[in-house]
Amino acid sequence: MTADPRGLRPHAPLLDAYLRALDRPGLPFCIPGHKQRTDLVGQVVRGDVPMFGAVDTMKVAHGSLGEAERRAAALWGADVCRFSVGGSTHGNQTLALAIGAPGDSVVVARTLHRSLLLGLVLAGLQPVWVRPEVDDDTGLPLGVPVGDVSRALASHPDAKAVFLGDPSYVGTLSDVSAIADAAHSHGVPLVLDAAWAAHFGFHPALPQHGLQRGADALVTSAHKTLPAYTQGALVLARTQRIDEQRLDAAFEATHTTSPAGSILASIDAARALLERDGEQLLGRLVDVVAEARQRLALVPGLRVVDGPVIDPAKLVLVLAGTGADGTAVERDLIEAGMPVEMADRDTLIPMVTVADRPEHLGPFLDTLVASIERHRTDPRAVVTSAAWTVEPETVLLPREAFFAPRTQLALDDAVGRVSAELVAPYPPGIPVLAPGERVTRESVDALLHARATGVRIAYAADPTLSSLRVVS
């Protein structure tokens, strides 16, 4: 295995084109405006090479992006693949636009990321919500029951698709194969937000990826467990139940016309690395996480989520039994230069990737355990996040509410009205309120509780939650 990206060149046409563009002398008269000069704004622009006019010509004469996407489609067993510089957010919105027409119903897991819910706004789709089961011991979501999906499809026979997140933000798994069968028996596709699963399907210790388990399309991030640039993502689809031309049009409708060649090349590089060294790298990742789980399982009161319900490469810790506050532990870790992916009062999720080695985890685990001991108090009961338990009452289509006249009311006065905005504790960025849903006392109390425990309230016009925008 080599650390030199040029070692991947024979396997990564887009990376090869990017590296050639970096090495090529010249005086470009196209964007970006910095013209590769680092004396103007500094090193922040180093390596920023545009896709069009550098990695390829403005007329796309070399076709390196198309070739890279075809190689990724082949690796995942898809009919079509598109590389996005807009992250899985763009991919989710692409798939929403590709599936139905305004007013069409779709079965949607309510714990999907805000990007999919805003995709419903863009496409004008009507959600039929299904929810995951919740584990009482950890307060975390499990899989979405197959029976709930089947009942939702039976009660909405005109539904156009099923949208599911797998794995969940916390790494828990649904029975994707059974849900795919249920969707197909109703003649509709299964679409996956698999943002956290770019590593699935490439090591025997890991679950198969969504297409291998029967899904018709998925979006996945190349910058989470894999080593691509931030914002790099892939949209992968089979075209038996999804129209390829409609998918392509939806992708282009919401993608930038000035994509960064550096991000796109990094997706190709991550794909080539996965194809060449994936089993070795992912085997090490699984081993590193397993060793971390074993060590942390020795900490009194600390619950380490394990077993067949969770991604073997995901490290999820439940702190309630230690009495330590996860937000206080997070502050210690930030101070030590070791920020984690997610922390609330009861849960901590350090993101471990193919870039981590055992020697990286040792100092982190030392610091983490010391912080837990520093903040240890009496054990407490887990409080399940509202992101996993909210029971929405949909009054208007999300699109109707998004564009409706609105007014801003004091939070208590907003109870009983229809929300005009999306409000989510972040992370995980799963809405407690979405446009078109009734503002209930339960949802307001859940948001206030999250804020009181140190969780950031995101996307609200008033992040203090003193007021809320509602449909007039």
C-alpha positions in Angstrom: 0.0 0.0 0.0 1.4 3.5 -0.9 0.7 6.9 0.6 1.5 8.5 -2.7 -1.7 9.3 -4.6 0.2 8.9 -7.8 0.3 5.2 -7.0 -3.4 5.1 -7.8 -3.1 6.8 -11.2 -3.5 3.8 -13.4 -6.8 3.0 -11.5 -8.2 6.5 -11.2 -8.6 8.4 -14.4 -10.1 11.5 -12.8 -7.4 11.6 -10.1 -4.8 11.2 -12.9 -6.3 14.2 -14.8 -6.3 16.3 -11.6 -2.6 15.5 -10.9 -1.7 16.3 -14.4 -3.5 19.7 -14.1 -1.5 20.5 -11.0 1.7 19.7 -12.7 0.9 21.5 -16.0 2.5 25.0 -16.4 0.4 27.7 -17.9 -1.4 31.0 -17.4 -5.1 30.2 -17.3 -7.8 32.7 -18.4 -10.7 30.9 -16.8 -12.0 30.7 -13.2 -11.2 30.3 -10.4 -10.1 33.9 -9.9 -7.1 33.1 -7.7 -5.3 31.6 -10.8 -3.4 29.2 -8.4 -1.6 32.2 -6.8 -1.2 31.6 -3.0 0.3 35.1 -2.4 -3.1 36.7 -2.5 -5.2 34.9 0.1 -2.7 32.3 1.2 -2.5 28.5 1.2 -6.3 28.1 1.5 -6.5 27.9 -2.3 -3.6 25.5 -2.8 -4.8 22.5 -4.8 -8.1 24.2 -5.8 -8.4 23.1 -9.4 -11.7 23.5 -11.4 -13.2 20.5 -13.1 -13.9 22.4 -16.3 -10.9 24.3 -17.8 -8.3 22.4 -15.9 -9.0 18.8 -15.0 -10.9 18.6 -18.3 -11.5 21.2 -21.0 -14.6 23.4 -21.0 -15.9 21.2 -23.8 -15.2 18.0 -21.7 -13.0 16.7 -24.4 -11.3 14.0 -22.3 -14.3 12.4 -20.6 -12.3 11.7 -17.4 -15.3 12.4 -15.1 -17.6 10.0 -17.1 -15.0 7.3 -17.0 -14.5 7.7 -13.3 -18.2 7.5 -12.7 -18.5 4.4 -14.9 -15.8 2.7 -12.8 -17.6 3.5 -9.6 -20.9 2.2 -11.0 -19.1 -1.1 -11.9 -17.5 -1.4 -8.4 -20.9 -1.0 -6.6 -22.8 -3.0 -9.2 -25.0 0.0 -10.3 -26.2 0.9 -13.8 -25.3 4.5 -13.3 -23.2 6.6 -10.9 -22.8 10.4 -10.5 -20.2 12.2 -8.4 -21.4 15.1 -6.3 -19.5 18.0 -4.7 -22.7 18.8 -2.7 -22.4 15.8 -0.3 -25.1 13.3 0.4 -27.4 16.4 0.9 -27.4 16.9 -2.9 -27.7 13.2 -3.5 -30.8 12.9 -1.3 -32.5 15.8 -3.0 -31.6 14.4 -6.4 -33.3 11.2 -5.6 -36.4 13.0 -4.3 -36.7 14.9 -7.5 -36.1 11.8 -9.6 -38.9 9.7 -8.0 -42.3 11.4 -8.3 -44.3 14.5 -9.2 -45.7 17.2 -6.9 -48.5 15.7 -4.8 -47.3 12.1 -5.1 -47.0 10.1 -1.8 -43.8 8.4 -0.7 -43.1 6.2 2.3 -40.3 7.9 4.3 -38.5 6.9 7.5 -39.0 9.9 9.9 -35.5 9.7 11.1 -33.9 10.6 7.8 -31.6 13.6 7.5 -33.0 17.1 6.9 -31.7 17.0 3.4 -34.2 14.4 2.4 -37.1 16.3 4.1 -36.1 19.4 2.2 -35.9 17.2 -0.9 -39.6 16.5 -0.3 -40.1 20.3 -0.3 -38.3 20.7 -3.6 -40.2 17.8 -5.3 -43.6 18.5 -3.7 -43.9 15.0 -2.4 -46.3 13.9 0.4 -44.5 11.9 3.1 -46.1 8.8 4.7 -44.1 8.4 7.8 -42.7 5.2 9.2 -40.5 5.0 12.4 -37.7 2.8 13.7 -38.1 0.9 16.8 -36.2 2.3 19.8 -34.0 0.3 22.2 -35.1 1.0 25.8 -31.7 0.4 27.3 -29.8 2.8 25.0 -32.4 5.1 23.9 -31.2 4.7 20.3 -33.1 3.8 17.2 -33.1 0.3 15.8 -34.3 -0.7 12.4 -37.5 0.3 10.7 -39.9 -2.7 11.0 -40.7 -4.4 7.6 -44.3 -4.8 8.7 -44.7 -1.0 9.1 -43.4 -0.4 5.6 -45.8 -3.0 4.2 -48.7 -1.5 6.0 -47.8 2.0 4.9 -47.7 0.8 1.2 -50.9 -1.1 1.6 -52.7 2.0 3.0 -51.2 4.2 0.3 -51.3 2.1 -2.9 -50.4 5.1 -5.1 -47.1 5.7 -3.2 -44.1 6.0 -5.6 -41.2 4.9 -3.5 -39.8 3.9 -0.1 -37.1 6.2 1.3 -35.0 4.6 4.1 -31.8 5.6 6.0 -29.5 2.7 6.5 -27.4 2.6 8.5 -28.9 5.2 10.8 -26.8 8.1 12.1 -25.9 5.9 15.1 -25.0 2.9 12.9 -28.0 0.7 13.6 -29.4 -1.4 10.8 -32.7 -2.2 9.2 -33.5 -5.4 7.3 -32.9 -3.8 3.9 -33.4 -7.0 1.9 -36.9 -7.6 3.4 -37.9 -3.9 3.0 -36.7 -4.1 -0.7 -38.9 -7.1 -1.2 -41.8 -5.3 0.3 -41.3 -2.3 -1.9 -40.9 -4.3 -5.0 -44.0 -6.4 -4.3 -45.9 -3.1 -4.5 -44.0 -2.2 -7.7 -42.0 0.7 -6.3 -38.3 1.3 -5.7 -36.4 1.4 -2.4 -34.1 4.4 -2.1 -31.5 4.5 0.6 -29.8 7.4 2.3 -26.6 5.4 3.0 -24.4 8.4 3.7 -22.6 6.6 6.5 -22.1 3.4 4.6 -19.5 3.9 1.8 -17.5 1.1 3.4 -20.4 -1.5 3.3 -20.0 -4.4 1.0 -16.2 -4.4 0.7 -15.2 -6.6 3.6 -16.7 -9.9 4.9 -17.1 -8.5 8.4 -19.2 -5.7 7.2 -22.9 -5.7 5.9 -23.5 -5.8 2.2 -24.2 -2.4 0.7 -27.7 -1.4 -0.2 -27.6 -2.4 -3.9 -26.4 -5.8 -3.0 -29.4 -6.1 -0.6 -31.9 -5.2 -3.2 -32.2 -1.4 -3.0 -32.7 0.4 -6.3 -30.7 3.5 -5.5 -28.5 4.9 -2.8 -26.5 8.0 -2.0 -23.3 7.6 0.1 -20.6 10.0 1.3 -17.0 9.4 0.2 -15.8 11.7 3.0 -17.0 9.9 6.1 -15.4 6.5 6.5 -13.5 6.9 3.2 -10.7 9.5 2.7 -12.2 11.9 0.1 -12.5 15.6 0.4 -15.4 17.0 2.5 -18.6 17.3 0.3 -17.6 14.3 -1.9 -20.5 11.9 -2.5 -21.8 9.3 -4.9 -25.3 8.7 -6.3 -25.7 5.1 -7.4 -28.7 3.6 -9.1 -30.1 0.6 -10.9 -32.5 1.6 -13.7 -35.1 -1.1 -13.7 -37.4 1.0 -11.5 -35.7 4.4 -11.7 -35.6 6.4 -14.9 -32.0 7.2 -15.8 -32.8 10.3 -17.8 -35.0 11.7 -15.0 -32.3 10.9 -12.4 -29.7 12.7 -14.5 -31.9 15.7 -14.9 -32.6 15.8 -11.2 -28.9 15.6 -10.4 -28.0 18.5 -12.8 -30.9 20.6 -11.5 -29.5 20.9 -8.0 -25.7 20.5 -8.7 -23.3 23.4 -9.2 -22.1 24.2 -12.7 -18.7 25.0 -11.3 -17.7 21.8 -9.5 -14.3 21.6 -7.8 -12.1 19.2 -9.6 -10.2 18.5 -6.4 -13.4 17.2 -4.7 -14.3 15.1 -7.7 -10.8 13.7 -8.1 -10.8 12.8 -4.4 -14.0 10.7 -4.9 -12.3 8.9 -7.7 -9.2 8.4 -5.6 -11.2 7.0 -2.7 -13.0 4.7 -5.1 -9.7 3.4 -6.5 -8.3 2.9 -3.0 -11.4 1.0 -2.0 -11.2 -1.2 -5.1 -7.5 -1.9 -4.7 -6.9 -2.0 -0.9 -10.5 -1.9 0.6 -10.5 -5.3 2.2 -7.2 -4.7 3.9 -8.0 -1.2 5.1 -11.5 -2.1 6.2 -10.3 -5.2 8.0 -8.0 -2.9 10.0 -10.8 -0.5 10.7 -13.1 -3.2 12.0 -10.2 -4.6 14.2 -9.4 -1.1 15.6 -13.1 -0.5 16.5 -13.4 -4.0 18.1 -10.3 -3.3 20.2 -11.7 0.1 21.3 -15.0 -1.6 22.2 -13.2 -4.2 24.3 -11.3 -1.6 26.2 -14.3 0.7 26.8 -16.5 -2.2 27.9 -14.3 -2.3 31.0 -15.3 1.2 32.1 -17.9 0.8 34.9 -21.3 1.9 33.8 -20.3 2.7 30.2 -22.5 1.0 27.6 -20.7 0.2 24.3 -23.3 -0.6 21.6 -22.3 -3.9 19.9 -23.8 -6.9 18.2 -25.6 -7.6 14.9 -27.8 -4.5 15.2 -24.9 -2.1 14.5 -22.2 -1.4 11.9 -19.0 -3.2 13.1 -17.0 0.0 12.2 -19.1 2.3 14.3 -18.2 3.3 17.9 -21.3 4.3 19.9 -21.1 5.0 23.6 -24.0 5.4 26.0 -22.9 7.4 29.1 -26.0 7.3 31.3 -24.7 4.5 33.5 -21.6 6.5 34.4 -23.5 9.6 35.3 -21.1 11.7 33.2 -22.5 14.4 30.9 -21.6 13.7 27.3 -21.4 17.5 26.5 -18.9 18.0 29.3 -16.8 15.0 28.1 -17.0 16.5 24.6 -15.6 19.8 25.9 -12.6 18.0 27.4 -12.0 16.2 24.1 -12.2 19.4 22.1 -9.7 21.0 24.5 -7.4 18.1 23.9 -7.7 18.5 20.1 -9.9 15.4 19.7 -13.4 16.6 18.7 -15.9 13.8 18.2 -18.7 13.5 15.6 -21.6 13.6 18.0 -22.2 14.2 21.7 -25.3 14.9 23.8 -25.9 14.2 27.4 -26.2 10.5 27.1 -24.5 9.6 23.8 -21.0 10.0 22.4 -19.9 8.9 18.9 -16.3 9.2 17.9 -15.9 8.7 14.2 -13.3 6.1 13.3 -12.2 5.8 9.7 -9.8 4.0 7.4 -7.3 6.8 8.3 -7.1 5.6 11.9 -4.5 3.2 13.2 -4.3 1.5 16.6 -1.7 4.0 17.8 -4.2 6.8 17.0 -6.9 5.3 19.2 -4.8 4.8 22.2 -4.3 8.5 23.2 -7.9 9.2 22.4 -9.2 6.4 24.6 -6.9 7.5 27.4 -8.3 11.0 27.2 -11.9 9.8 26.9 -11.8 7.5 29.9 -10.1 10.1 32.0 -12.8 12.6 31.1 -15.6 10.1 31.9 -14.0 9.5 35.3 -13.6 13.2 35.9 -17.3 13.8 35.3 -18.6 10.6 36.8 -21.7 11.0 39.1 -24.6 8.8 40.0 -26.0 6.7 37.2 -29.2 8.0 35.6 -31.9 6.7 33.2 -31.4 7.3 29.5 -33.5 10.0 28.0 -34.4 9.1 24.4 -33.7 11.9 21.9 -36.8 13.4 20.3 -35.1 12.9 17.0 -35.9 9.2 17.3 -39.4 9.4 18.9 -41.3 12.4 17.4 -44.7 11.5 16.1 -45.4 14.1 13.5 -48.9 15.2 12.5 -48.8 16.3 8.9 -51.3 19.1 8.1 -49.9 20.5 4.9 -47.6 19.2 2.2 -44.0 20.2 3.2 -43.8 22.3 0.0 -47.1 24.1 0.7 -46.0 25.0 4.2 -42.5 26.1 3.0 -44.0 28.7 0.6 -47.1 29.7 2.7 -47.4 33.1 4.3 -45.9 32.9 7.7 -45.7 34.7 11.0 -43.4 34.5 14.0 -45.0 33.7 17.3 -43.7 33.2 20.8 -42.9 29.5 21.3 -45.9 28.8 23.6 -48.2 30.6 21.3 -47.0 28.5 18.4 -48.3 25.3 20.0 -51.2 24.0 17.9 -50.2 25.9 14.8 -48.5 24.5 11.7 -44.8 24.9 11.5 -43.4 26.8 8.5 -39.8 25.8 9.3 -37.6 22.9 9.9 -36.0 22.6 13.4 -33.5 19.9 14.4 -31.1 19.2 17.2 -27.7 19.0 15.6 -26.1 16.5 15.4 -27.8 14.4 14.2 -29.7 16.9 12.1 -32.9 14.9 12.2 -35.9 17.2 12.4 -38.2 17.3 15.4 -40.4 19.8 13.5 -40.7 20.0 9.7 -42.7 22.3 7.4 -46.3 21.4 7.4 -46.4 19.6 10.7 -48.5 20.5 13.8 -46.5 22.2 16.5 -47.3 20.0 19.6 -46.5 20.5 23.2 -44.4 17.3 23.1 -42.2 18.6 20.2 -41.7 22.0 21.9 -40.8 20.4 25.2 -38.4 18.0 23.5 -36.6 20.8 21.7 -36.3 22.8 24.9 -34.9 19.8 26.7 -32.3 19.3 24.0 -31.3 22.9 24.2 -31.1 22.8 28.0 -28.7 19.8 27.9 -26.3 21.6 25.6 -27.4 20.4 22.2 -27.3 23.0 19.4 -30.7 23.7 17.8 -30.1 24.1 14.1 -32.0 25.6 11.1 -34.6 27.5 13.2 -35.0 31.2 12.4 -34.7 31.8 16.1 -32.0 29.4 17.5 -32.8 30.5 21.1 -36.3 28.9 20.6 -38.0 32.0 22.1 -40.1 32.1 18.9 -41.1 29.9 16.0 -42.3 30.6 12.4 -45.7 29.2 11.7 -48.1 29.3 8.7 -50.3 32.4 9.0 
